[in-house]
Amino acid sequence: MKGKWKKFFSYYKPYKRLFLADMFFACLGAAVTLILPLIIRYITNDVIVREPNQALRTILVLAGVMVAMILLECYCNFFIAYYGHMMGARMEYNMRNEIFSHYQKLSFSFYDNQKVGQLMSRVTNDLFEISELFHHGPEDIVISIIKMFGSLAILLTINGKLALVAFAIIPVMLVYAAYFNVKMKQAFKRNRARIADINAQIEDNLSGIRVVKSFANEEIEMKKFTLGNDRFLESKKDSYRYMGSYHAGLGAFTTFINIAVIVAGALFITRNIIEVTDLITFLLYINNFTEPVKKLINFTEQFQNGASGYERFLEILAVHPDIVDRPDAKELRDVKGDIVFEHVGFQYEDTQEEVLADINLKVDAGRYIALVGSSGAGKSTLCSLIPRFYDVSHGVIRIDGIDIRDVTLKSLRENIGIVQQDVYLFAGTVMDNIRYGKPDATEAEIVAAAQNANAHEFIMGLPEGYDTYIGQRGIKLSGGQKQRLSIARVFLKNPPILIFDEATSALDNESEKVVQDSLEKLAKNRTTFVIAHRLSTIRNAERILVLTEEGIAEEGTHRELLEKQGIYAGLYQMQFAGTEK
């Protein structure tokens, strides 16, 4: 708990001067509101009984002083509202950078169990509430303390008995507030979780809107969304019930204080214990006292929102990436591409079943290796171990004789190019997406990469060529076009090791041929792993490995494996029965 709030206050450090200025003007503004009623009391008690001309001069001078003080208070409020909010916004900016940077470090195993919409909610909704707490929290507390204790001190000097009447109700208010504070905190935390669920539902629906419409399942999606929306509404209902009770109760308490002071003050006047002018001053200060109470009411609501958002923020930061650089990790340089698997085993953290068991494999630099097998045999998993998207559970993988866990993740992945079946293109232009393979690439290099990937011709046919906006996930392009852009991206990266993960399985025959030519050109003189669904694409592979749940069951060339009449031959005959032997 102590460490949590220590970190919270650390976000103020870069803005210490601005924070102190904000607090100064908050204190100054609060002081002005305490002084004004004293001037009014001085006028009503002292000035108005003087000789008329003298009284007039004094009143005009004091009126000028009060106008100056009001202008000063106005500037204080402006400073707090503008610069204070900017301080909160900058702190929110820093936290958003921190959590987004943390997202980049987390491993695939984390994202396997998360919904994108919920992760987005922590970057947007939660951080906004936290920034409001950063800004309003300290100043509301400072202003409220100054006004409350300042009012108390002044009221005690005016009339101690009447002050005790006013403040006798405060302990009951505090108990009432404490009870509903707990209830509100729990309710607001539920609200955060429910709105994150809604964000996840929206993100899932909009990402798959074409699938939704193709199945005419809009009504089903609406029912799913309504279910989540109903749950959010129910949690809001609870939080508003507690909030309503909180506001109504404390509002009633503050009104009751005024009534108690008026009744007690009237009785004191009848007994000559207090003057009417003092009662007027007293009522001005009572309002000066109840106003910070209302501010604290708002702060409490804000605190519940901000604190629940901050806890969710910390939950993400507390997740440590399970794949990190070792303290003595070195850069992987001058890679040839020799890859060795030594007794490699792998299983996911949340399962007991091994996906890969005792895999031994040696691939010389520049060789073209194909992996085939039934779905679930571990082909993609085996290739995902090379760039350390997941870490081996047992054994070791070496590149050029070096354990891949002994080199930095960045240098390892910079030397590996991956072309996947499900191509991801970012919203932006064609050039932006190809340049992703090498951010500092020149335009000439990008064009050369596109030509190597057989993509230049279709790109030039687009409305604005390389500057054409391709839409979210490249939705304006065909499957073959998207695949060639992803290949151009890898050409630009120019890595010595390649992984093709069923890169042509979703394409039509014509697109497959063009993409296959691009892939073969890319694979030349590079160590290449091809995960193949269509066996026709790997006939020319130098070595084919047949993966089963027991490990590598067969290996050899296309012809050698057909002659064995084993698993590979069976898979091949299933795909090409009646066309070729």
Secondary structure, DSSP 8 states (H G I E B T S, - for coil): -HHHHHHHHHTTGGGHHHHHHHHHHHHHHHHHHHHHHHHHHHHHHTGGGS-HHHHHHHHHHHHHHHHHHHHHHHHHHHHIIIIIHHHHHHHHHHHHHHHHHHHHHS-HHHHTT--HHHHHHHHTHHHHHHHHHHHHHHHHHHHHHHHHHHHHHHHHHH-HHHHHHHHTTHHHHHHHHHHHHHHHHHHHHHHHHHHHHHHHHHHHHHHTHHHHHHTT-HHHHHHHHHHHHHHHHHHHHHHHHHHHHHHHHHHHHHHHHHHHHHHHHHHHHHTTSS-HHHHHHHHHHHHHHHHHHHHHHHHHHHHHHHHHHHHHHHHHHT---SS---TT-B---S----EEEEEEEE--TT-SS-SEEEEEEEE-TT-EEEEE-STTSSHHHHHHHTTTSS--SEEEEEETTEEGGGB-HHHHHHTEEEEESS----SSBHHHHHHTTSTT--HHHHHHHHHHTT-HHHHHTSTTGGG-B--GGGTTS-HHHHHHHHHHHHHHH--SEEEEESTTTTS-HHHHHHHHHHHHHHHTTSEEEEE-SSGGGGTT-SEEEEEETTEEEEEE-HHHHHHHTSHHHHHHHHHHTTT--
